[in-house]
Amino acid sequence: MATPLPSSLFRLGVTFSLLAAAGSLRAKDAYGNNTPWTNSDNTIRAIQSERARAERPGQWWQSFGNSPAPASYREQQELRRRQAADAQRARDEDEAWERHQRMIERTPPKPVSYREYLESRVRQQSDRAAQEELAFYLVSINEPVAAVSHLEMIVFLKRSPRAGEAAWQLFRIAAPGGAQPDAARAAKYLQAAVALRNPDAMFAQAHQWIFGDKKAAIAPDPARGLALMDEVMRSDSGWHNRKAGDILFNDYALGVHGPADPAKAIAVARHLRTLTSNGSLEHAQEDALVELLTASPGGWAEHHAEILTALESNFSALLDPVKAERLVRIYLGLDPETKPYAPINPMKAAEALRGLARMDPERAKVYLPAILLPGPTHHGQGAFSVLEKLREQQPREVLWIRATAELLANAYGDTFAEGSVALYLDNLEKKSETPAQLLAVSQFLAIGGQGVPAQSERAERILQRAVSALRAQLAASRAEHTASYELARLHVLGLGVPRDIPAAIALLKSHGSSDEPPAILYRHRVLLASIYLAGYGVAQNPREARSLLEYPARQGFVPAQAAYAEMAATWSDDEPLDESDREQAFRYAKAAAESGDTSARLTLAQFYQDGFGTAADPELALTIYTDGANASVPGALVRLAALRLDESGPWHDAKAGFAAAQRAADLGDGEGTFLLGRCYEEGLGTAPDNARALLVYEQNARAGHWGSAVAAARLLTVEAPPIVPDAKRALAILEHTAATATNAQQFNFVQLLLGEAFLPEDKATAKRWARLAADNGSEPAEWLFRPGELFEPK
C-alpha cells in the first residue's frame, strides 16, 4: 500500500497541476462558445450532448412525450383559412407591384410644361428670346399680370421687332377694364407703343384724338387725330389701314369733325382701292365718290373714267333696283349724263338687266326690247337669260314665253340652233309642272309669233291639260288657292272653259273673302274687286270692291293698294268719297308707287294732277309722266300724249302728243293705239288720214278695245272720205268687241242700236244685246224690260 503524501505537499502538487493545465483546457457551450472554467468533465460532456441533440433533426416519436395538445378541428380550419388568405394577399401584392413596375418602365417621364421650359431658360440662361416668347405666351393664356415684368423688359430693351406690340399689351393691361387699371401707366405705355409704330396703338391714339375719350380724360384734337390716322391708313397693317381709310373718307366727305374736304376724300378713296384685291369700295363709298367726282372741278369731262369705274364696281346694284336700272341705261346708251363718255355695251347691259329682272320684273320689261330686238344694243344670249329670269319671277306672264319663242324663232343673227323654238316649246311643255306655265305655252301657240305660225289645235290641247290640272289640284286640295285663282281667271277670260263670271266669283269668294285671309289669298280679293269695279258679268259695285280691298291694302299688299287707289280715282258710286277717303287713297298710291308698282305711280301722278287727296302739283305729275315715258312705260306715254293733245291745257304740243301715242301703240297699249287713231282722224300732230285711222281703230277693236270699236263703226257709217260707208261691217266690229265687253259697254251698244247715235235703229238686235247686258248685271239694261219700258214683256 502506498504511503500517502503529506497534505502540504499534496496541495502544492494539485496547485501546480492546475496552473499547468490552465492555458490549454477551456469548456465550450453547445454553440462552441467558451464557458467559464469547470473542473467537471461530465459537465463538458453534457454540454456537448445537448449541442448534438440540438443539431440533430427531431424524430417523429419525440413529439408524443413533450409536445402541447393539438388544436381543435375548428381552430385548425380557421388557421388554414387565415394562412390561405395571407398567401393570396401576398400574391396579389406581388402582382400589383410587378404591374406598377412594368407601367413605370413603359411610361416616359412627364416633361416640364411649355411655361416651365421658358421660365427655366429665362431664369438660368437669361435668354431674351425665351423671355419675349414667354411674355406673349402668358398674354395668350390670359395671365397678363404674370407677363408684365417680361413685357416691360422687352419695351425697355427696344431690341425686338415686337417691342411696340409689348407696349400695346402693357397699355391694355393698364387701361380701364384691364387686368391692372392705372391711367398714368396706360398713357405712358400707349405713348411708347405709338413711338414704336404699333398699328393698334396708333389707331387707338388717333381714334381718341378724333372722337375724344372721356374715360381716359382725352379731349378731341381732330387735326392730330386725322394726321395720325392717315399714317395708319398708309401702313401695312391689313385691318387697320382699311378701317382708318373708312374713318378718313367719312370725315372728309361729310365734314364730321370739320369742314368737308372733297379733294382729300377722293384721295383717300383712291388709296382705299389699292388696299382691296378687286379695287372696289363699299357701296356707300362708291355712291359718295360718284357724287364727289361729279361735283369736283372738271366733273364728268375729266373724271368720267373713274366715275364709270365707281358705278360699275358698286356691288349694291345687285340689291338695289334703282342702281341696277341706271347701269342698264348707261350700257344701253340711254343715260344722258354718261352717254358722251360710256360706249354702248350690250353684254354688260344684259347682265345688269338680268339682275334688275330678279329684283323688279316690271322695270326690267321696259328695257327688254333693247336687247331683244335687232339693233346696236341687241344681245341674243343675254336676252334669253333675262327672259328665263323673268319667267322665274312671273311664271304666269304670257309675255315671257312669247318673247323667248320669238327670240329663238328669229335668231337675229345669234348662234341659236335651227329649230330651237320648237325644242324650247316641246321641252317647256314636257317639263312644265305648273298649270300656269302650260297656260303661257298655250297662249303663245294660239297666237303664234314672228316666223312661228299659230297652232290652234296644239294650243287647245295644252290649255285643256292646264285646266284639268287646275281642277285636279282643286279637287285634291293641293295648292287649291292657286288653282281657284287660275280657274277663276280663265272663267273671266273664257279660255279653256266657258266665260262664266258667276262661277269665277264663286271660286274667288270661297277662298278669298274671309275677314282676315292669309296673304296668299289677297290676290283673290284684288281680282274679285276688279270684276265688281269693271262690271264683267255682274252689276258694278264700288262699295263691295272697296270692302274687298281695304284689308289687304291695310296689310301692305301692293296690288291691293294700287287697285284701291285706282278705284278711288274712278269712283262711280252715288255716295262720293269724303276727304279722309281721298287722303287714304293717296297714301296707298304713294306706298305702292314707292314699292315699284307702275300703275300706282301713274295713279299717283293723276292725284297730283287733279289735287286728289293732296295738294295739286301738275308739274310733279308731268315729271312722273315724262320719266315713265323716257322709260317706255306704255301707261305713262298714254297720259303724256293726252296732256300734250289737250288744246286747253298748258302743255299742249300736238307733235309731241302724236309721238307719245305712236310709241305707246308700238308697245301694244290699247289706249295708246286709240289715241293714235284719234290723231290720224283729227290731224293732231300729223296729217289727217281717215283710212289709216280706221285701220288703227279696227285692229285695236279686234283686241277688245271698246272705244276703238265705236270709233271704227262711226267712221264706217258717216261721211269720212276716202272710207266707203259700210254699216254691216261697222255692226260686225261692234258685236265682236261687245262679246267680251263689260255690261256698261254692252248697254252702250244697245243705245247705239236704238239709233241714239250714228247707227240705224235695230230694235230686235238691241233687245238681244239688252238681255245679255242685263244678264251680265247691267241695271239700266234690266230697266228696259220692266212694264212700261221699251222691251216690256208681252
ZAMARGU-4260 file (C-alpha; in steps of 0.2 Angstrom, whole numbers, plus 5000, padded with zeros to 4 digits):
<rodrens>
0) 5000/5000/5000 | 5007/5016/4995 | 5012/5029/5008 | 5001/5044/5007 | 5010/5061/5004
5) 5010/5075/5017 | 4995/5087/5014 | 5005/5102/5011 | 5015/5093/4998 | 4998/5086/4991
10) 4991/5104/4989 | 5007/5110/4981 | 5005/5097/4968 | 4987/5100/4964 | 4991/5118/4963
15) 5005/5115/4951 | 4994/5104/4940 | 4980/5116/4939 | 4992/5130/4934 | 5000/5119/4921
20) 4983/5115/4913 | 4975/5132/4914 | 4981/5138/4897 | 4975/5123/4887 | 4958/5117/4894
25) 4943/5128/4892 | 4925/5122/4892 | 4913/5127/4877 | 4894/5128/4876 | 4883/5119/4864
30) 4887/5133/4851 | 4906/5132/4853 | 4907/5147/4864 | 4920/5147/4878 | 4912/5145/4895
35) 4918/5148/4912 | 4930/5136/4919 | 4924/5120/4927 | 4933/5105/4934 | 4920/5093/4929
40) 4921/5083/4913 | 4903/5077/4915 | 4898/5095/4913 | 4908/5097/4897 | 4900/5081/4890
45) 4883/5086/4895 | 4885/5102/4886 | 4892/5093/4871 | 4877/5081/4871 | 4865/5095/4872
50) 4873/5103/4857 | 4872/5087/4847 | 4854/5085/4852 | 4850/5102/4846 | 4859/5100/4830
55) 4851/5083/4826 | 4835/5083/4817 | 4820/5078/4828 | 4811/5062/4826 | 4793/5059/4825
60) 4791/5050/4841 | 4799/5064/4851 | 4783/5074/4850 | 4772/5062/4860 | 4780/5065/4876
65) 4783/5083/4877 | 4773/5092/4863 | 4757/5103/4868 | 4740/5096/4865 | 4734/5098/4847
70) 4722/5111/4842 | 4704/5108/4838 | 4697/5104/4821 | 4689/5121/4820 | 4704/5130/4826
75) 4715/5121/4813 | 4702/5126/4799 | 4702/5144/4804 | 4721/5144/4804 | 4722/5136/4787
80) 4709/5149/4780 | 4720/5163/4788 | 4736/5156/4780 | 4727/5154/4763 | 4721/5172/4764
85) 4738/5179/4769 | 4746/5169/4755 | 4733/5176/4742 | 4736/5194/4749 | 4754/5192/4747
90) 4752/5185/4729 | 4741/5200/4725 | 4753/5212/4732 | 4767/5205/4722 | 4757/5205/4706
95) 4752/5223/4709 | 4770/5228/4712 | 4775/5219/4696 | 4762/5229/4686 | 4767/5245/4694
100) 4785/5242/4689 | 4780/5237/4671 | 4770/5253/4670 | 4784/5263/4676 | 4795/5255/4663
105) 4783/5259/4649 | 4778/5277/4654 | 4791/5290/4649 | 4795/5303/4662 | 4782/5318/4662
110) 4790/5333/4654 | 4790/5350/4660 | 4776/5362/4654 | 4780/5375/4640 | 4779/5389/4653
115) 4791/5380/4664 | 4803/5377/4650 | 4803/5395/4645 | 4804/5401/4663 | 4819/5390/4666
120) 4828/5397/4650 | 4825/5415/4656 | 4830/5411/4674 | 4845/5400/4671 | 4852/5407/4654
125) 4845/5425/4654 | 4838/5421/4636 | 4829/5436/4630 | 4821/5427/4615 | 4814/5415/4628
130) 4808/5430/4638 | 4799/5438/4623 | 4791/5421/4619 | 4786/5419/4637 | 4778/5436/4639
135) 4767/5434/4624 | 4763/5416/4629 | 4757/5422/4646 | 4746/5435/4637 | 4739/5422/4626
140) 4733/5411/4640 | 4725/5425/4649 | 4738/5428/4663 | 4743/5446/4659 | 4749/5451/4676
145) 4762/5437/4676 | 4768/5444/4659 | 4770/5462/4665 | 4788/5461/4670 | 4793/5452/4654
150) 4784/5464/4643 | 4792/5479/4652 | 4809/5471/4649 | 4805/5470/4630 | 4800/5488/4629
155) 4815/5494/4639 | 4827/5485/4628 | 4819/5490/4612 | 4828/5477/4603 | 4814/5466/4597
160) 4803/5470/4582 | 4788/5466/4594 | 4793/5479/4606 | 4779/5490/4600 | 4767/5475/4602
165) 4773/5473/4620 | 4770/5491/4624 | 4752/5489/4617 | 4749/5474/4628 | 4755/5484/4643
170) 4743/5498/4639 | 4729/5486/4638 | 4733/5479/4655 | 4734/5496/4662 | 4719/5503/4653
175) 4702/5504/4661 | 4694/5487/4661 | 4711/5479/4660 | 4719/5467/4672 | 4728/5481/4682
180) 4720/5498/4678 | 4731/5513/4680 | 4728/5528/4670 | 4746/5535/4671 | 4754/5519/4666
185) 4741/5517/4652 | 4745/5534/4645 | 4764/5530/4647 | 4763/5513/4638 | 4751/5520/4624
190) 4764/5534/4620 | 4778/5521/4620 | 4768/5510/4608 | 4764/5524/4596 | 4783/5529/4597
195) 4787/5511/4592 | 4774/5512/4577 | 4762/5499/4583 | 4747/5500/4572 | 4735/5495/4586
200) 4742/5509/4597 | 4742/5522/4583 | 4724/5518/4578 | 4718/5519/4596 | 4728/5535/4599
205) 4721/5543/4583 | 4703/5537/4587 | 4705/5545/4604 | 4711/5562/4597 | 4697/5562/4583
210) 4682/5557/4594 | 4689/5560/4612 | 4689/5548/4626 | 4681/5553/4642 | 4687/5538/4652
215) 4705/5542/4648 | 4702/5561/4650 | 4707/5564/4632 | 4699/5579/4624 | 4696/5579/4605
220) 4710/5585/4594 | 4704/5581/4576 | 4719/5589/4567 | 4732/5577/4576 | 4720/5563/4575
225) 4717/5564/4557 | 4736/5566/4553 | 4740/5550/4564 | 4725/5541/4556 | 4732/5545/4539
230) 4749/5537/4544 | 4739/5521/4550 | 4730/5521/4533 | 4746/5521/4524 | 4754/5507/4535
235) 4755/5489/4530 | 4743/5483/4544 | 4729/5474/4534 | 4714/5478/4545 | 4719/5495/4552
240) 4723/5503/4536 | 4706/5499/4528 | 4697/5504/4544 | 4707/5520/4546 | 4703/5524/4527
245) 4685/5522/4531 | 4685/5534/4545 | 4695/5547/4535 | 4684/5546/4520 | 4668/5548/4530
250) 4676/5563/4539 | 4682/5572/4523 | 4667/5568/4513 | 4654/5573/4526 | 4664/5585/4536
255) 4660/5576/4553 | 4674/5585/4563 | 4677/5600/4552 | 4673/5607/4535 | 4671/5594/4521
260) 4687/5592/4510 | 4681/5583/4494 | 4699/5583/4487 | 4706/5573/4502 | 4690/5562/4502
265) 4694/5557/4484 | 4712/5555/4488 | 4708/5543/4502 | 4695/5533/4491 | 4709/5531/4478
270) 4721/5524/4491 | 4707/5513/4498 | 4706/5505/4480 | 4724/5499/4482 | 4720/5490/4498
275) 4707/5478/4491 | 4710/5463/4479 | 4697/5469/4467 | 4699/5488/4469 | 4682/5491/4475
280) 4675/5501/4489 | 4660/5499/4500 | 4644/5503/4490 | 4640/5519/4501 | 4658/5525/4497
285) 4656/5521/4479 | 4640/5532/4479 | 4648/5546/4488 | 4663/5545/4477 | 4652/5547/4461
290) 4644/5562/4469 | 4661/5570/4474 | 4669/5567/4457 | 4654/5573/4448 | 4654/5589/4458
295) 4673/5591/4458 | 4682/5603/4445 | 4681/5595/4428 | 4666/5584/4433 | 4662/5571/4420
300) 4673/5578/4407 | 4689/5575/4417 | 4684/5561/4428 | 4672/5551/4418 | 4683/5535/4418
305) 4684/5535/4437 | 4666/5539/4439 | 4661/5524/4427 | 4673/5513/4437 | 4664/5518/4453
310) 4647/5514/4445 | 4652/5498/4438 | 4661/5491/4454 | 4646/5496/4465 | 4640/5479/4471
315) 4625/5486/4479 | 4617/5486/4461 | 4614/5468/4465 | 4602/5473/4478 | 4596/5490/4473
320) 4584/5490/4458 | 4587/5509/4456 | 4606/5507/4454 | 4604/5492/4443 | 4592/5501/4432
325) 4605/5515/4430 | 4618/5503/4425 | 4606/5496/4412 | 4603/5514/4405 | 4621/5518/4405
330) 4626/5502/4395 | 4611/5504/4383 | 4617/5522/4380 | 4601/5530/4387 | 4608/5539/4402
335) 4611/5557/4396 | 4624/5561/4409 | 4635/5546/4404 | 4631/5544/4386 | 4645/5555/4379
340) 4658/5545/4389 | 4651/5527/4391 | 4651/5517/4375 | 4636/5505/4372 | 4640/5488/4379
345) 4625/5476/4376 | 4634/5461/4386 | 4635/5472/4402 | 4618/5479/4399 | 4611/5461/4398
350) 4620/5457/4414 | 4613/5472/4423 | 4596/5469/4416 | 4596/5451/4422 | 4599/5457/4440
355) 4585/5470/4438 | 4573/5456/4432 | 4577/5447/4448 | 4573/5462/4459 | 4559/5471/4449
360) 4552/5462/4433 | 4541/5477/4429 | 4555/5489/4427 | 4565/5476/4418 | 4552/5473/4405
365) 4553/5491/4399 | 4571/5488/4393 | 4569/5471/4387 | 4566/5476/4369 | 4583/5485/4368
370) 4592/5469/4369 | 4579/5458/4362 | 4576/5466/4345 | 4589/5469/4331 | 4599/5485/4333
375) 4615/5491/4341 | 4610/5485/4358 | 4604/5468/4354 | 4612/5453/4363 | 4603/5437/4360
380) 4611/5426/4373 | 4609/5439/4386 | 4591/5442/4381 | 4587/5424/4383 | 4595/5423/4401
385) 4584/5439/4405 | 4568/5431/4399 | 4572/5415/4409 | 4574/5425/4424 | 4558/5435/4421
390) 4549/5419/4418 | 4555/5413/4435 | 4549/5429/4444 | 4532/5429/4434 | 4528/5412/4428
395) 4510/5417/4424 | 4516/5431/4412 | 4512/5426/4394 | 4524/5439/4388 | 4540/5429/4393
400) 4535/5413/4384 | 4530/5423/4369 | 4546/5434/4369 | 4558/5419/4371 | 4549/5409/4357
405) 4550/5424/4346 | 4569/5427/4350 | 4573/5409/4346 | 4562/5409/4330 | 4570/5425/4323
410) 4588/5421/4329 | 4593/5439/4325 | 4610/5433/4319 | 4614/5424/4335 | 4620/5407/4337
415) 4604/5398/4342 | 4602/5381/4334 | 4590/5379/4320 | 4573/5373/4327 | 4577/5379/4344
420) 4560/5387/4346 | 4551/5370/4343 | 4563/5362/4355 | 4561/5376/4368 | 4542/5374/4367
425) 4542/5355/4367 | 4554/5355/4382 | 4543/5368/4391 | 4528/5358/4388 | 4535/5342/4394
430) 4544/5349/4409 | 4530/5361/4415 | 4523/5355/4431 | 4513/5371/4435 | 4497/5374/4425
435) 4502/5392/4424 | 4517/5388/4413 | 4505/5377/4402 | 4493/5392/4401 | 4508/5403/4395
440) 4513/5390/4381 | 4495/5388/4376 | 4493/5407/4374 | 4509/5408/4363 | 4504/5394/4352
445) 4486/5401/4350 | 4493/5417/4343 | 4509/5412/4336 | 4524/5424/4333 | 4535/5431/4320
450) 4541/5417/4310 | 4530/5405/4320 | 4513/5400/4314 | 4499/5398/4326 | 4495/5380/4331
455) 4477/5382/4337 | 4474/5363/4340 | 4490/5361/4350 | 4486/5377/4360 | 4469/5370/4364
460) 4476/5353/4369 | 4489/5361/4381 | 4475/5373/4388 | 4464/5358/4392 | 4479/5350/4401
465) 4481/5366/4411 | 4463/5367/4415 | 4462/5348/4420 | 4477/5351/4431 | 4469/5365/4440
470) 4453/5356/4443 | 4463/5341/4450 | 4473/5352/4461 | 4457/5360/4467 | 4448/5343/4470
475) 4463/5336/4479 | 4465/5352/4490 | 4483/5353/4484 | 4488/5371/4480 | 4469/5375/4480
480) 4472/5394/4482 | 4482/5394/4466 | 4470/5383/4457 | 4455/5393/4462 | 4463/5409/4457
485) 4469/5402/4440 | 4452/5394/4436 | 4443/5410/4441 | 4454/5420/4429 | 4451/5408/4415
490) 4432/5409/4418 | 4433/5428/4417 | 4443/5427/4401 | 4434/5412/4393 | 4450/5402/4390
495) 4449/5383/4390 | 4432/5385/4400 | 4416/5395/4395 | 4416/5413/4400 | 4406/5411/4417
500) 4408/5426/4428 | 4396/5419/4442 | 4407/5403/4443 | 4423/5414/4444 | 4415/5425/4458
505) 4410/5409/4467 | 4428/5402/4466 | 4436/5418/4472 | 4423/5421/4486 | 4425/5403/4493
510) 4444/5406/4495 | 4447/5424/4497 | 4433/5433/4505 | 4436/5429/4524 | 4438/5443/4536
515) 4457/5441/4538 | 4463/5430/4524 | 4481/5424/4523 | 4492/5434/4511 | 4491/5420/4498
520) 4473/5424/4496 | 4475/5443/4494 | 4476/5442/4475 | 4459/5433/4475 | 4451/5449/4483
525) 4460/5460/4470 | 4453/5450/4456 | 4436/5449/4463 | 4436/5468/4466 | 4441/5471/4448
530) 4426/5462/4442 | 4414/5472/4453 | 4423/5488/4448 | 4423/5484/4429 | 4405/5476/4428
535) 4411/5460/4420 | 4396/5449/4421 | 4390/5457/4437 | 4382/5474/4442 | 4395/5487/4446
540) 4398/5488/4465 | 4411/5500/4470 | 4407/5498/4488 | 4409/5479/4488 | 4426/5482/4479
545) 4431/5494/4492 | 4427/5482/4506 | 4437/5468/4497 | 4452/5479/4495 | 4453/5488/4512
550) 4461/5474/4522 | 4475/5468/4510 | 4479/5486/4507 | 4480/5490/4525 | 4492/5475/4527
555) 4503/5482/4514 | 4499/5471/4499 | 4505/5482/4484 | 4492/5476/4471 | 4478/5479/4483
560) 4485/5496/4487 | 4487/5501/4469 | 4469/5494/4465 | 4462/5504/4480 | 4470/5520/4473
565) 4463/5517/4455 | 4446/5513/4462 | 4446/5529/4472 | 4452/5539/4456 | 4437/5532/4446
570) 4424/5531/4460 | 4407/5529/4452 | 4395/5527/4467 | 4381/5538/4471 | 4389/5542/4488
575) 4405/5552/4485 | 4421/5549/4494 | 4425/5561/4508 | 4442/5569/4511 | 4449/5556/4523
580) 4445/5543/4510 | 4454/5553/4497 | 4469/5555/4508 | 4469/5537/4512 | 4469/5533/4493
585) 4483/5545/4490 | 4494/5536/4504 | 4490/5519/4496 | 4495/5526/4479 | 4511/5533/4486
590) 4516/5517/4495 | 4513/5506/4481 | 4522/5518/4469 | 4537/5518/4480 | 4537/5499/4480
595) 4539/5499/4461 | 4521/5497/4455 | 4519/5506/4438 | 4500/5508/4438 | 4501/5515/4456
600) 4514/5528/4450 | 4503/5533/4436 | 4488/5535/4448 | 4499/5545/4460 | 4503/5557/4446
605) 4485/5558/4442 | 4481/5563/4460 | 4495/5576/4459 | 4487/5582/4443 | 4470/5583/4450
610) 4474/5588/4468 | 4465/5572/4474 | 4469/5568/4492 | 4484/5580/4492 | 4489/5597/4486
615) 4488/5599/4467 | 4505/5599/4459 | 4504/5597/4440 | 4522/5600/4437 | 4526/5584/4448
620) 4513/5575/4438 | 4521/5580/4422 | 4538/5574/4428 | 4531/5557/4433 | 4523/5555/4416
625) 4539/5561/4407 | 4550/5549/4417 | 4539/5535/4413 | 4539/5539/4395 | 4558/5540/4395
630) 4557/5523/4402 | 4545/5517/4389 | 4531/5514/4401 | 4515/5512/4390 | 4503/5520/4403
635) 4515/5535/4405 | 4516/5538/4387 | 4497/5537/4386 | 4495/5550/4400 | 4508/5561/4392
640) 4500/5560/4375 | 4484/5565/4382 | 4491/5580/4391 | 4500/5585/4375 | 4485/5583/4364
645) 4474/5594/4376 | 4472/5610/4367 | 4465/5619/4383 | 4480/5613/4394 | 4496/5622/4397
650) 4507/5608/4390 | 4499/5607/4373 | 4511/5601/4359 | 4502/5591/4346 | 4518/5584/4338
655) 4524/5578/4355 | 4507/5570/4359 | 4507/5561/4342 | 4525/5554/4345 | 4520/5548/4363
660) 4504/5540/4356 | 4514/5531/4342 | 4527/5524/4355 | 4513/5518/4366 | 4504/5510/4351
665) 4520/5502/4346 | 4522/5494/4364 | 4504/5486/4361 | 4494/5498/4373 | 4476/5499/4369
670) 4473/5516/4375 | 4489/5522/4366 | 4483/5514/4350 | 4466/5523/4352 | 4474/5540/4354
675) 4485/5536/4339 | 4469/5533/4329 | 4462/5549/4335 | 4477/5558/4330 | 4476/5552/4312
680) 4457/5555/4312 | 4458/5573/4318 | 4475/5578/4311 | 4483/5580/4328 | 4502/5581/4326
685) 4501/5573/4309 | 4491/5575/4293 | 4473/5569/4294 | 4471/5551/4287 | 4454/5543/4289
690) 4459/5527/4281 | 4474/5525/4292 | 4463/5530/4307 | 4450/5516/4303 | 4464/5503/4301
695) 4471/5508/4318 | 4454/5508/4326 | 4449/5491/4319 | 4464/5482/4324 | 4463/5489/4341
700) 4444/5484/4342 | 4449/5466/4337 | 4460/5466/4353 | 4445/5471/4363 | 4446/5490/4365
705) 4428/5496/4365 | 4432/5514/4362 | 4441/5510/4346 | 4426/5499/4340 | 4414/5513/4342
710) 4426/5525/4333 | 4429/5512/4319 | 4410/5510/4317 | 4407/5529/4317 | 4419/5531/4303
715) 4411/5517/4293 | 4393/5525/4295 | 4397/5543/4292 | 4404/5553/4278 | 4423/5551/4280
720) 4432/5551/4264 | 4440/5540/4257 | 4431/5527/4268 | 4416/5519/4259 | 4401/5518/4272
725) 4398/5500/4277 | 4385/5498/4291 | 4386/5479/4290 | 4405/5480/4294 | 4403/5493/4307
730) 4390/5481/4316 | 4401/5466/4315 | 4416/5476/4323 | 4404/5482/4337 | 4397/5464/4340
735) 4414/5456/4340 | 4421/5468/4353 | 4405/5469/4364 | 4405/5450/4366 | 4419/5452/4379
740) 4415/5469/4385 | 4408/5475/4402 | 4390/5476/4405 | 4391/5495/4404 | 4399/5494/4387
745) 4386/5482/4381 | 4372/5494/4387 | 4381/5507/4377 | 4380/5496/4362 | 4361/5494/4365
750) 4360/5513/4365 | 4369/5514/4348 | 4357/5500/4341 | 4342/5511/4347 | 4348/5524/4335
755) 4354/5536/4348 | 4370/5540/4338 | 4377/5535/4321 | 4369/5518/4319 | 4352/5515/4311
760) 4339/5509/4323 | 4338/5490/4325 | 4326/5485/4340 | 4327/5466/4338 | 4346/5466/4339
765) 4346/5479/4353 | 4334/5468/4363 | 4345/5454/4361 | 4360/5463/4367 | 4350/5472/4381
770) 4345/5455/4388 | 4363/5449/4388 | 4369/5466/4396 | 4355/5463/4409 | 4360/5445/4412
775) 4378/5452/4415 | 4372/5464/4428 | 4368/5480/4419 | 4354/5489/4429 | 4350/5501/4415
780) 4348/5486/4403 | 4336/5477/4416 | 4325/5493/4417 | 4321/5491/4398 | 4312/5475/4402
785) 4301/5482/4416 | 4282/5486/4412 | 4280/5502/4403 | 4298/5502/4396 | 4304/5498/4378
790) 4306/5479/4380 | 4290/5477/4391 | 4286/5458/4392 | 4271/5454/4382
</rodrens>
